[in-house]
C-alpha cells in the first residue's frame, strides 16, 4: 500500500513539472464583475517622493523626551535611514507609510484583529509603549495635526 501511494505521488509530481496552467481555466464569471467594477473611477494613488520622505520622517521620529525601549528606538532609527536612502524599506515601514498617506488624504484607517498594535512578530509598532510609565505613543497620529 505504501509503495502504491508513493508511486502515485511520484507519478503526479513528474506530470506536474510539464503542466502548463492557463489563467482562463481559473477565472470564473464572477471575476468579470469584480475586475471591471470602478475601473472608470480609478485615480492616481501614488505619492510624490519628497512628500513620502517627509511623512516617513514624521512617523519614524520618536520624541527624545519620552523613554522607549532602546531596541525600539533602534528600529525607528533604521526605518528613518531606509526612508531617507530609499533602500531597505521593510514591511512594517512600508505599511506605516501606506497608512500615514491614507490618513493624510483624509481616509480613516482601522486595523482589526489580534495584536494589531505590534503586528505579527512585532513588525508594526503602531503603538510604542513607554518604559517609565503606563501608556504609549502612536507615531502615525503625528501625520495630521
Buried (B, 14 or more C-beta within 10 A) or exposed (E): EEEEEEEEEEEEEEEEEEEEEEEEEEEEEEEEEEEEEEEEEEEEEEBEEEEBBBBBEBBBBBEEEBEBEEEBBEBBEBBBEBBEEEEEBEEBBEBBBEBBBBBBEEEEEEEEEEEEBBBEEEBBBBBBBEEEEEEEBEBBEBBEE
